[in-house]
Amino acid sequence: MSCLPDSQTELAQDYVLQGAKSDTLIIFAHGAGANMHHEFMVNMSDQLVTAGFQVYRFNFLYMQANMQDGKRRPPDRAPKLLHHFEQVLIDVGHKIEQGLIAPKRIVLMGKSMGGRMSAILTSKQHSFVSSQAQDIAAHISAVICLGYPFIPLKGGEPRLAPIQTNPLPILIVQGERDKFGGREQIPAWTLTEKTQLCWMSDGDHSLQPRKSSGYTLAGNMQLAINSISQFIASNG
């Protein structure tokens, strides 16, 4: 149960705090089309908890509405998503005060759109509305993007600014066949020295390889968990 004021309770009402207290809290944001209860999100969270992390998953407001009435809404625009993300940070602050979590570091992680919002929130592009959220954001030590949506499917310039203007270490876990930016495209773009790429063998946007490739989703997920654990350990 959230201890946010009534005006903010709705913003953070849909979350799952999973795992025992850990030095590292991972705040995990979903992608545009699937909520925090999607198999990918649950599987990744379960494996992160097994690896020793505490995980806070949440749904953005449009996804909360989708689940309430069964209608399928498109994602809100970035400013509204980022406003909600700030409310999530405030909620995390309240949970620290309550003693439910006691992290020495906070890591933002997101699937696709959630990773992009995580990168924007911590980049120089973002100006915090809430000073409370900004105080919590000061404890964010790194960002992890699972399938970063570099290029919109309809085409356009790659979304590099959230990465290029970000002072934090960033890990991008990307499928080699990702339609939003794959192994043939990304090496041509300028990222930052603090940005690491971990390629998922024959993986698509959800890291899923083709059966004919000889690779498996389970194998790619394990590689992702190992890479995430090493990345957090080296950027703590």
Backbone torsions as a table, in degrees:
resi	resn	phi	psi	omega
1	MET	NA	131.4	-176.2
2	SER	-80.3	147.0	175.7
3	CYS	-104.2	21.1	177.6
4	LEU	-71.3	154.3	172.2
5	PRO	-57.8	158.5	-175.8
6	ASP	-53.6	-37.1	-177.1
7	SER	-68.2	-19.2	-177.3
8	GLN	-110.4	-14.7	-175.6
9	THR	-57.0	-42.1	-178.4
10	GLU	-60.6	-32.3	-175.6
11	LEU	-69.3	-27.6	-177.5
12	ALA	-121.5	24.9	-174.3
13	GLN	-74.1	-23.2	-173.4
14	ASP	-112.0	93.8	-179.9
15	TYR	-149.5	163.7	173.1
16	VAL	-131.3	125.0	173.6
17	LEU	-103.0	116.4	-169.1
18	GLN	-123.7	135.4	176.2
19	GLY	100.5	160.6	177.5
20	ALA	-73.3	164.7	177.3
21	LYS	-54.4	139.3	-177.6
22	SER	-141.7	158.3	174.3
23	ASP	-63.7	-23.2	-177.6
24	THR	-119.5	124.1	172.0
25	LEU	-104.8	125.4	175.4
26	ILE	-103.1	119.0	175.3
27	ILE	-93.8	117.1	-167.1
28	PHE	-113.1	115.2	-177.9
29	ALA	-104.3	139.0	-177.2
30	HIS	-79.9	171.9	177.3
31	GLY	-85.8	-175.3	-172.7
32	ALA	-67.0	-35.9	-169.8
33	GLY	-108.4	-5.6	-177.0
34	ALA	-134.9	137.1	-175.2
35	ASN	-82.4	-176.4	-174.2
36	MET	-69.5	-11.8	179.3
37	HIS	-93.7	1.7	179.1
38	HIS	-61.9	149.4	-176.4
39	GLU	-53.3	-40.6	179.9
40	PHE	-61.6	-46.5	-177.9
41	MET	-64.3	-43.7	-178.5
42	VAL	-67.2	-44.9	-179.5
43	ASN	-61.6	-45.5	179.4
44	MET	-63.3	-43.5	-179.9
45	SER	-62.7	-44.9	179.9
46	ASP	-58.2	-43.1	-178.1
47	GLN	-70.6	-34.1	177.2
48	LEU	-66.9	-39.5	177.2
49	VAL	-64.6	-42.0	176.9
50	THR	-60.9	-32.2	179.1
51	ALA	-78.5	-3.5	174.4
52	GLY	106.3	7.6	-179.9
53	PHE	-99.3	154.9	170.1
54	GLN	-99.4	137.5	-172.2
55	VAL	-123.6	130.9	174.9
56	TYR	-112.8	106.6	175.9
57	ARG	-98.3	147.3	178.6
58	PHE	-148.7	160.5	174.6
59	ASN	-106.2	135.4	170.9
60	PHE	-66.5	163.2	-173.0
61	LEU	-59.2	-43.1	-178.2
62	TYR	-62.8	-33.1	179.2
63	MET	-75.7	-32.8	173.6
64	GLN	-60.9	-43.5	179.2
65	ALA	-64.8	-40.7	178.5
66	ASN	-58.4	-41.6	-177.6
67	MET	-73.2	-29.1	-178.2
68	GLN	-73.1	-39.3	-176.0
69	ASP	-118.5	0.1	176.3
70	GLY	80.4	-0.8	178.1
71	LYS	-82.1	154.6	-179.8
72	ARG	-106.7	109.0	179.6
73	ARG	-103.4	149.5	173.5
74	PRO	-74.7	163.3	178.1
75	PRO	-59.9	149.6	171.1
76	ASP	-66.2	165.1	176.1
77	ARG	-71.1	160.4	-173.0
78	ALA	-52.3	-44.5	-178.5
79	PRO	-57.7	-39.0	179.4
80	LYS	-71.8	-39.2	176.6
81	LEU	-61.9	-42.5	-179.4
82	LEU	-69.4	-34.6	176.0
83	HIS	-62.0	-44.1	178.0
84	HIS	-64.7	-39.1	178.4
85	PHE	-59.2	-39.2	176.7
86	GLU	-62.7	-39.2	178.8
87	GLN	-65.3	-34.4	176.4
88	VAL	-63.5	-42.5	177.9
89	LEU	-61.9	-39.1	176.8
90	ILE	-62.2	-42.9	178.5
91	ASP	-62.6	-40.1	175.6
92	VAL	-60.2	-40.3	177.3
93	GLY	-60.2	-41.3	177.4
94	HIS	-64.8	-37.2	-179.7
95	LYS	-71.2	-30.0	172.4
96	ILE	-65.3	-43.8	178.5
97	GLU	-61.9	-35.6	-179.7
98	GLN	-76.6	-13.3	-178.6
99	GLY	83.4	10.6	178.6
100	LEU	-73.4	-27.6	176.9
101	ILE	-136.6	151.5	-179.4
102	ALA	-144.7	60.2	-175.0
103	PRO	-78.3	144.1	169.5
104	LYS	-85.8	-22.1	178.3
105	ARG	-145.3	151.8	175.3
106	ILE	-119.5	134.7	177.7
107	VAL	-120.1	130.0	174.0
108	LEU	-91.3	133.7	178.1
109	MET	-137.2	141.9	179.9
110	GLY	-148.5	148.5	173.3
111	LYS	-89.8	120.5	175.7
112	SER	53.4	-111.3	-179.4
113	MET	-55.9	-38.4	178.9
114	GLY	-62.8	-34.9	175.8
115	GLY	-69.3	-38.9	178.2
116	ARG	-64.2	-43.5	178.2
117	MET	-64.5	-36.6	177.0
118	SER	-62.2	-41.2	179.8
119	ALA	-69.2	-40.5	179.0
120	ILE	-65.1	-44.5	-176.4
121	LEU	-57.7	-34.4	-176.6
122	THR	-99.2	2.9	-178.5
123	SER	-92.3	173.4	177.6
124	LYS	-74.4	-5.7	176.3
125	GLN	-72.8	-24.5	-171.0
126	HIS	-99.0	133.0	172.7
127	SER	-112.4	120.9	-176.5
128	PHE	-68.9	137.4	174.1
129	VAL	-84.1	-38.8	-176.4
130	SER	-102.3	126.9	176.8
131	SER	-69.3	-30.1	177.0
132	GLN	-63.4	-45.8	178.9
133	ALA	-63.9	-38.5	179.9
134	GLN	-64.3	-36.4	177.9
135	ASP	-63.6	-41.9	178.0
136	ILE	-68.6	-38.1	-179.4
137	ALA	-61.5	-23.8	178.7
138	ALA	-64.6	-17.3	179.5
139	HIS	-95.0	0.9	177.9
140	ILE	-76.6	123.9	-174.7
141	SER	-104.0	-17.0	-176.4
142	ALA	-165.8	165.9	178.9
143	VAL	-129.6	137.7	178.0
144	ILE	-124.5	126.9	-179.5
145	CYS	-115.0	121.3	177.9
146	LEU	-100.0	102.2	-175.9
147	GLY	71.7	66.9	-178.6
148	TYR	-68.5	130.2	-178.0
149	PRO	-82.2	76.5	-176.7
150	PHE	-59.7	-48.8	-175.3
151	ILE	-120.3	129.5	174.1
152	PRO	-59.7	146.7	-178.9
153	LEU	-60.5	-27.7	178.8
154	LYS	-79.5	-3.2	178.2
155	GLY	100.1	173.1	-179.4
156	GLY	129.2	-177.4	-179.9
157	GLU	-74.3	147.9	178.6
158	PRO	-65.2	143.7	-178.4
159	ARG	-84.9	79.3	-173.9
160	LEU	-97.4	-22.1	-172.7
161	ALA	-57.0	-43.0	179.3
162	PRO	-60.2	-26.5	177.9
163	ILE	-86.7	-45.5	-176.3
164	GLN	-66.9	-27.3	-179.2
165	THR	-103.5	17.3	-176.8
166	ASN	-100.4	126.3	-178.9
167	PRO	-81.9	-10.0	-175.0
168	LEU	-91.1	156.4	171.1
169	PRO	-63.4	138.9	-179.4
170	ILE	-128.9	132.3	172.6
171	LEU	-110.7	125.6	176.9
172	ILE	-111.8	115.0	177.5
173	VAL	-98.0	109.1	-167.6
174	GLN	-128.6	134.6	174.2
175	GLY	-71.0	140.8	-179.1
176	GLU	-61.5	-28.4	-178.5
177	ARG	-103.7	16.6	-176.5
178	ASP	-58.8	124.0	-179.2
179	LYS	-70.5	-16.1	178.5
180	PHE	-90.6	5.3	-179.3
181	GLY	143.5	106.3	-175.9
182	GLY	-114.2	-167.7	-172.7
183	ARG	-66.6	-24.8	-179.7
184	GLU	-79.9	-21.8	-174.6
185	GLN	-99.9	-47.3	-169.1
186	ILE	-59.5	-39.9	-179.4
187	PRO	-57.8	-19.7	-179.3
188	ALA	-82.5	-8.7	-176.0
189	TRP	-101.5	149.5	179.6
190	THR	-87.6	118.7	176.8
191	LEU	-104.5	-130.3	174.7
192	THR	-138.2	165.1	178.8
193	GLU	-64.5	-24.9	-178.9
194	LYS	-87.3	1.2	-178.9
195	THR	-97.3	126.4	177.7
196	GLN	-111.7	142.6	176.6
197	LEU	-113.6	131.7	175.0
198	CYS	-120.9	114.1	-175.4
199	TRP	-88.5	132.0	175.6
200	MET	-94.4	119.4	-172.7
201	SER	-56.1	117.8	177.8
202	ASP	58.9	17.6	-176.1
203	GLY	-76.2	149.0	172.9
204	ASP	-94.3	-159.2	-176.4
205	HIS	-64.4	-22.5	177.1
206	SER	-105.6	18.7	176.5
207	LEU	72.5	6.4	-177.3
208	GLN	-79.1	122.3	175.5
209	PRO	-87.5	163.7	174.1
210	ARG	-75.8	146.7	-179.8
211	LYS	-58.8	-35.8	-177.1
212	SER	-69.7	-13.2	-176.4
213	SER	-75.0	-23.9	-175.4
214	GLY	90.6	-8.5	176.9
215	TYR	-95.2	164.6	-179.7
216	THR	-130.3	157.3	175.6
217	LEU	-63.9	-40.2	179.1
218	ALA	-58.9	-40.7	178.4
219	GLY	-66.2	-42.2	178.6
220	ASN	-66.0	-39.4	178.6
221	MET	-64.2	-40.2	178.9
222	GLN	-65.6	-40.9	176.1
223	LEU	-61.8	-40.3	178.5
224	ALA	-62.4	-46.1	179.9
225	ILE	-61.4	-44.3	179.4
226	ASN	-61.8	-42.4	-179.5
227	SER	-67.2	-40.2	178.5
228	ILE	-63.3	-45.9	-179.0
229	SER	-61.3	-44.3	179.0
230	GLN	-66.3	-39.6	-179.5
231	PHE	-63.3	-45.9	179.8
232	ILE	-65.9	-41.2	179.6
233	ALA	-61.6	-33.4	-177.2
234	SER	-89.8	-3.9	-179.6
235	ASN	-130.6	36.0	-179.5
236	GLY	-91.7	NA	NA
